[in-house]
Amino acid sequence: VSSFAKYLMAAAGNSSAEPAVYKDAADYSHVRFNRMNLTGTQTPVGVFIHPQGTKFYILVLGSGIKEMDLSTPYDISTRSSFTASLSLGTGNDAPRNMFFKPDGLKLWVADTDDFLYEYTLTTAWDISTGSFTQSKSLTTPFDGFFGAFFKSDGTKFWGVDPAVDRVRGFDLTTAWDITTINASSYEQSSLLDVSPLSESSARSIWWSDDGAKVYVLGAGRDQVMMWNASTSWDTTSITNSAGDPDSFLSTSSFETGPSCFCFSANGEHMYIGGTQGDGVDQLVRT
Protein backbone atom coordinates (compact mmCIF):
# COMPACT_ATOMS: atom_id res chain seq x y z
CA VAL A 1 0.00 0.00 0.00
CA SER A 2 1.41 3.39 -0.94
CA SER A 3 2.12 6.02 1.70
CA PHE A 4 -0.64 8.23 0.30
CA ALA A 5 -3.14 5.38 0.40
CA LYS A 6 -2.20 4.75 4.05
CA TYR A 7 -2.66 8.46 4.77
CA LEU A 8 -6.09 8.46 3.17
CA MET A 9 -7.11 5.38 5.12
CA ALA A 10 -6.01 6.97 8.40
CA ALA A 11 -7.69 10.27 7.53
CA ALA A 12 -10.94 8.44 6.82
CA GLY A 13 -10.62 6.25 9.92
CA ASN A 14 -10.19 3.07 7.90
CA SER A 15 -7.05 0.97 8.19
CA SER A 16 -8.37 -1.95 6.13
CA ALA A 17 -9.19 -0.20 2.85
CA GLU A 18 -7.83 -1.76 -0.33
CA PRO A 19 -4.61 -0.36 -1.80
CA ALA A 20 -4.91 2.24 -4.52
CA VAL A 21 -4.71 0.92 -8.09
CA TYR A 22 -4.90 3.42 -10.94
CA LYS A 23 -5.24 1.98 -14.43
CA ASP A 24 -4.74 3.30 -17.95
CA ALA A 25 -7.46 5.72 -19.00
CA ALA A 26 -8.79 3.22 -21.54
CA ASP A 27 -9.33 0.68 -18.74
CA TYR A 28 -12.27 2.58 -17.26
CA SER A 29 -15.81 1.92 -18.47
CA HIS A 30 -19.03 3.90 -18.05
CA VAL A 31 -21.53 2.49 -15.54
CA ARG A 32 -24.05 5.23 -14.76
CA PHE A 33 -25.16 8.86 -15.00
CA ASN A 34 -26.92 10.86 -12.29
CA ARG A 35 -28.17 14.43 -12.21
CA MET A 36 -26.93 14.78 -8.61
CA ASN A 37 -29.86 17.05 -7.70
CA LEU A 38 -28.96 19.58 -10.38
CA THR A 39 -31.58 21.32 -12.48
CA GLY A 40 -31.26 21.96 -16.19
CA THR A 41 -29.98 25.48 -15.53
CA GLN A 42 -27.09 24.43 -13.28
CA THR A 43 -23.63 23.52 -14.55
CA PRO A 44 -21.20 21.29 -12.64
CA VAL A 45 -17.66 22.69 -12.74
CA GLY A 46 -16.06 20.59 -10.00
CA VAL A 47 -16.49 17.11 -8.48
CA PHE A 48 -14.87 15.34 -5.54
CA ILE A 49 -15.55 12.19 -3.50
CA HIS A 50 -14.76 11.34 0.13
CA PRO A 51 -11.89 8.82 0.54
CA GLN A 52 -14.34 6.16 1.77
CA GLY A 53 -16.87 6.96 -0.94
CA THR A 54 -19.57 7.98 1.52
CA LYS A 55 -19.90 11.63 0.51
CA PHE A 56 -19.92 13.36 -2.86
CA TYR A 57 -19.29 17.04 -3.52
CA ILE A 58 -20.22 19.04 -6.57
CA LEU A 59 -19.17 22.59 -7.42
CA VAL A 60 -22.02 24.35 -9.18
CA LEU A 61 -21.43 27.45 -11.26
CA GLY A 62 -23.14 30.33 -9.46
CA SER A 63 -24.28 28.21 -6.50
CA GLY A 64 -21.14 27.21 -4.58
CA ILE A 65 -20.35 23.70 -3.35
CA LYS A 66 -23.03 21.11 -2.52
CA GLU A 67 -22.58 17.99 -0.38
CA MET A 68 -24.48 14.68 -0.66
CA ASP A 69 -24.34 11.37 1.19
CA LEU A 70 -23.98 8.09 -0.71
CA SER A 71 -25.80 5.22 1.02
CA THR A 72 -23.75 2.74 -1.02
CA PRO A 73 -20.13 3.89 -1.08
CA TYR A 74 -18.93 5.23 -4.45
CA ASP A 75 -22.33 4.65 -6.14
CA ILE A 76 -23.70 8.04 -7.19
CA SER A 77 -27.15 6.57 -7.89
CA THR A 78 -27.57 6.23 -4.11
CA ARG A 79 -26.99 9.91 -3.42
CA SER A 80 -29.14 11.79 -0.95
CA SER A 81 -30.58 15.24 -1.37
CA PHE A 82 -28.14 18.04 -0.63
CA THR A 83 -27.06 17.76 3.00
CA ALA A 84 -24.83 20.85 3.19
CA SER A 85 -23.62 23.74 1.10
CA LEU A 86 -20.79 26.26 1.07
CA SER A 87 -20.99 29.70 -0.50
CA LEU A 88 -17.71 30.72 -2.09
CA GLY A 89 -18.04 34.39 -1.19
CA THR A 90 -17.04 37.58 -2.94
CA GLY A 91 -14.45 37.38 -5.69
CA ASN A 92 -14.67 33.67 -6.43
CA ASP A 93 -17.38 34.07 -9.05
CA ALA A 94 -15.99 31.94 -11.90
CA PRO A 95 -14.83 28.73 -10.16
CA ARG A 96 -13.36 25.80 -12.09
CA ASN A 97 -12.62 22.65 -10.05
CA MET A 98 -11.96 21.97 -6.37
CA PHE A 99 -9.66 19.78 -4.30
CA PHE A 100 -9.87 18.59 -0.68
CA LYS A 101 -6.93 17.99 1.62
CA PRO A 102 -6.90 14.25 2.47
CA ASP A 103 -7.92 14.88 6.09
CA GLY A 104 -10.99 16.85 4.95
CA LEU A 105 -10.10 19.99 6.89
CA LYS A 106 -9.23 22.22 3.95
CA LEU A 107 -10.40 22.62 0.38
CA TRP A 108 -9.28 24.76 -2.53
CA VAL A 109 -11.13 26.18 -5.52
CA ALA A 110 -9.56 27.37 -8.76
CA ASP A 111 -11.08 30.43 -10.40
CA THR A 112 -10.66 31.80 -13.91
CA ASP A 113 -9.73 35.13 -12.31
CA ASP A 114 -6.42 33.28 -11.78
CA PHE A 115 -6.68 33.03 -8.02
CA LEU A 116 -6.60 29.89 -5.87
CA TYR A 117 -9.08 30.21 -2.99
CA GLU A 118 -8.72 28.30 0.29
CA TYR A 119 -11.47 27.31 2.74
CA THR A 120 -11.03 25.75 6.19
CA LEU A 121 -13.53 23.27 7.66
CA THR A 122 -13.82 23.03 11.43
CA THR A 123 -15.40 19.58 11.08
CA ALA A 124 -13.71 17.31 8.57
CA TRP A 125 -15.66 16.78 5.33
CA ASP A 126 -18.62 18.88 6.53
CA ILE A 127 -18.70 21.84 4.18
CA SER A 128 -21.34 23.60 6.28
CA THR A 129 -18.47 24.30 8.70
CA GLY A 130 -16.28 25.79 5.99
CA SER A 131 -15.17 29.40 5.68
CA PHE A 132 -12.82 31.33 3.43
CA THR A 133 -9.32 31.71 4.86
CA GLN A 134 -6.97 33.01 2.16
CA SER A 135 -6.20 33.18 -1.55
CA LYS A 136 -3.15 33.03 -3.75
CA SER A 137 -2.76 35.10 -6.90
CA LEU A 138 -1.60 33.11 -9.92
CA THR A 139 -2.26 35.85 -12.46
CA THR A 140 1.35 35.31 -13.46
CA PRO A 141 1.69 32.91 -15.24
CA PHE A 142 -1.98 31.94 -15.76
CA ASP A 143 -4.33 33.54 -18.27
CA GLY A 144 -7.28 31.31 -17.38
CA PHE A 145 -6.91 29.09 -14.32
CA PHE A 146 -8.66 25.69 -14.34
CA GLY A 147 -8.05 22.59 -12.27
CA ALA A 148 -6.58 22.27 -8.81
CA PHE A 149 -4.56 19.28 -7.69
CA PHE A 150 -2.03 18.78 -4.87
CA LYS A 151 0.65 16.14 -4.51
CA SER A 152 -0.11 13.63 -1.77
CA ASP A 153 2.26 15.30 0.73
CA GLY A 154 1.14 18.85 -0.07
CA THR A 155 4.51 19.95 -1.44
CA LYS A 156 3.44 20.44 -5.06
CA PHE A 157 0.44 21.94 -6.83
CA TRP A 158 -0.85 21.86 -10.42
CA GLY A 159 -3.18 24.00 -12.49
CA VAL A 160 -4.40 23.92 -16.07
CA ASP A 161 -4.37 26.92 -18.40
CA PRO A 162 -6.46 26.32 -21.55
CA ALA A 163 -5.66 29.84 -22.75
CA VAL A 164 -2.09 28.74 -23.49
CA ASP A 165 -2.78 24.99 -23.63
CA ARG A 166 -0.45 23.91 -20.86
CA VAL A 167 -0.42 22.28 -17.44
CA ARG A 168 1.82 23.93 -14.85
CA GLY A 169 3.26 22.52 -11.63
CA PHE A 170 4.48 24.56 -8.65
CA ASP A 171 6.47 23.73 -5.51
CA LEU A 172 5.28 24.73 -2.04
CA THR A 173 8.08 25.44 0.42
CA THR A 174 5.68 24.65 3.28
CA ALA A 175 3.36 21.71 2.69
CA TRP A 176 -0.29 22.68 2.10
CA ASP A 177 0.44 26.40 2.63
CA ILE A 178 -0.63 28.07 -0.62
CA THR A 179 1.09 31.32 0.33
CA THR A 180 4.38 29.49 -0.24
CA ILE A 181 3.60 28.64 -3.89
CA ASN A 182 6.34 30.25 -5.96
CA ALA A 183 4.32 31.57 -8.91
CA SER A 184 7.42 32.73 -10.78
CA SER A 185 9.10 29.32 -10.85
CA TYR A 186 7.27 26.33 -12.27
CA GLU A 187 7.34 23.25 -14.47
CA GLN A 188 5.10 23.10 -17.49
CA SER A 189 3.87 20.56 -19.99
CA SER A 190 4.41 20.71 -23.71
CA LEU A 191 1.74 22.52 -25.71
CA LEU A 192 -1.40 20.42 -25.76
CA ASP A 193 -2.94 21.89 -28.91
CA VAL A 194 -0.12 20.83 -31.26
CA SER A 195 -0.95 18.11 -33.79
CA PRO A 196 -1.54 15.20 -33.45
CA LEU A 197 -2.77 15.82 -29.89
CA SER A 198 -4.74 18.96 -30.79
CA GLU A 199 -6.34 19.53 -27.37
CA SER A 200 -7.10 23.23 -27.01
CA SER A 201 -9.56 23.04 -24.12
CA ALA A 202 -7.90 21.23 -21.22
CA ARG A 203 -10.10 21.39 -18.14
CA SER A 204 -8.58 19.48 -15.22
CA ILE A 205 -5.68 17.32 -14.02
CA TRP A 206 -5.33 14.32 -11.69
CA TRP A 207 -2.35 12.19 -10.66
CA SER A 208 -2.31 8.59 -9.50
CA ASP A 209 -1.49 8.24 -5.81
CA ASP A 210 2.16 7.33 -6.58
CA GLY A 211 2.69 9.98 -9.25
CA ALA A 212 3.32 7.34 -11.92
CA LYS A 213 0.31 8.25 -14.08
CA VAL A 214 -1.12 11.65 -14.92
CA TYR A 215 -4.56 12.28 -16.38
CA VAL A 216 -5.81 15.42 -18.15
CA LEU A 217 -9.46 16.03 -19.04
CA GLY A 218 -9.95 17.75 -22.39
CA ALA A 219 -13.16 19.30 -23.73
CA GLY A 220 -11.71 19.77 -27.20
CA ARG A 221 -11.23 16.06 -27.87
CA ASP A 222 -13.84 14.97 -25.28
CA GLN A 223 -11.27 12.68 -23.72
CA VAL A 224 -9.48 11.76 -20.55
CA MET A 225 -5.85 11.58 -21.66
CA MET A 226 -3.20 9.72 -19.66
CA TRP A 227 0.58 9.65 -19.68
CA ASN A 228 2.97 7.35 -17.83
CA ALA A 229 5.29 9.77 -16.04
CA SER A 230 8.95 9.12 -16.83
CA THR A 231 9.69 10.62 -13.42
CA SER A 232 6.99 10.53 -10.74
CA TRP A 233 5.13 13.83 -10.31
CA ASP A 234 7.07 15.43 -13.20
CA THR A 235 4.86 17.88 -15.11
CA THR A 236 7.09 17.69 -18.17
CA SER A 237 5.94 14.07 -18.57
CA ILE A 238 2.72 15.53 -20.00
CA THR A 239 3.98 15.71 -23.54
CA ASN A 240 2.82 15.10 -27.07
CA SER A 241 6.27 15.05 -28.64
CA ALA A 242 5.77 11.43 -29.71
CA GLY A 243 2.10 11.79 -30.61
CA ASP A 244 -1.06 11.04 -28.67
CA PRO A 245 -1.13 10.13 -24.95
CA ASP A 246 -0.11 6.69 -23.75
CA SER A 247 -3.81 5.93 -23.18
CA PHE A 248 -7.07 7.81 -23.57
CA LEU A 249 -10.76 7.42 -22.82
CA SER A 250 -13.32 9.01 -25.12
CA THR A 251 -16.27 10.62 -23.33
CA SER A 252 -18.18 11.43 -26.52
CA SER A 253 -20.67 8.56 -26.14
CA PHE A 254 -21.87 9.85 -22.76
CA GLU A 255 -20.52 13.41 -22.28
CA THR A 256 -19.76 15.88 -25.06
CA GLY A 257 -19.13 18.80 -22.71
CA PRO A 258 -16.81 17.49 -19.96
CA SER A 259 -15.93 20.19 -17.45
CA CYS A 260 -14.36 18.43 -14.44
CA PHE A 261 -13.32 15.04 -13.12
CA CYS A 262 -11.93 13.20 -10.12
CA PHE A 263 -11.01 9.70 -9.01
CA SER A 264 -11.85 7.77 -5.86
CA ALA A 265 -8.89 7.47 -3.51
CA ASN A 266 -8.44 3.79 -4.37
CA GLY A 267 -8.34 4.50 -8.11
CA GLU A 268 -11.31 2.23 -8.81
CA HIS A 269 -13.82 4.89 -9.83
CA MET A 270 -13.66 7.96 -12.07
CA TYR A 271 -16.31 10.69 -12.02
CA ILE A 272 -16.83 13.21 -14.84
CA GLY A 273 -19.04 16.27 -14.57
CA GLY A 274 -20.32 17.96 -17.69
CA THR A 275 -22.83 20.16 -19.42
CA GLN A 276 -24.54 17.34 -21.35
CA GLY A 277 -27.44 16.62 -19.02
CA ASP A 278 -25.85 18.75 -16.30
CA GLY A 279 -24.82 15.94 -14.00
CA VAL A 280 -22.11 13.38 -13.28
CA ASP A 281 -21.03 10.21 -15.08
CA GLN A 282 -19.43 7.39 -13.10
CA LEU A 283 -16.86 5.00 -14.56
CA VAL A 284 -15.17 1.97 -13.01
CA ARG A 285 -11.82 0.36 -13.73
CA THR A 286 -12.00 -2.95 -15.60
HELIX and SHEET records of a PDB file:
HELIX    1   1 SER A    3  ALA A   11  1                                   9    
HELIX    2   2 ALA A   25  ASP A   27  5                                   3    
HELIX    3   3 ILE A   76  THR A   78  5                                   3    
HELIX    4   4 ILE A  127  THR A  129  5                                   3    
HELIX    5   5 ILE A  178  THR A  180  5                                   3    
HELIX    6   6 THR A  235  SER A  237  5                                   3    
SHEET    1   A 4 TYR A  28  ASN A  34  0                                        
SHEET    2   A 4 GLY A 279  ARG A 285 -1                                        
SHEET    3   A 4 HIS A 269  GLY A 274 -1                                        
SHEET    4   A 4 PRO A 258  PHE A 263 -1                                        
SHEET    1   B 4 PRO A  44  ILE A  49  0                                        
SHEET    2   B 4 LYS A  55  VAL A  60 -1                                        
SHEET    3   B 4 GLY A  64  ASP A  69 -1                                        
SHEET    4   B 4 ALA A  84  LEU A  86 -1                                        
SHEET    1   C 4 PRO A  95  PHE A 100  0                                        
SHEET    2   C 4 LYS A 106  ASP A 111 -1                                        
SHEET    3   C 4 PHE A 115  LEU A 121 -1                                        
SHEET    4   C 4 GLY A 130  SER A 137 -1                                        
SHEET    1   D 4 PHE A 146  PHE A 150  0                                        
SHEET    2   D 4 LYS A 156  ASP A 161 -1                                        
SHEET    3   D 4 ARG A 166  ASP A 171 -1                                        
SHEET    4   D 4 GLU A 187  GLN A 188 -1                                        
SHEET    1   E 4 ALA A 202  TRP A 207  0                                        
SHEET    2   E 4 LYS A 213  GLY A 218 -1                                        
SHEET    3   E 4 GLN A 223  ASN A 228 -1                                        
SHEET    4   E 4 SER A 247  SER A 250 -1                                        
END                                                                             
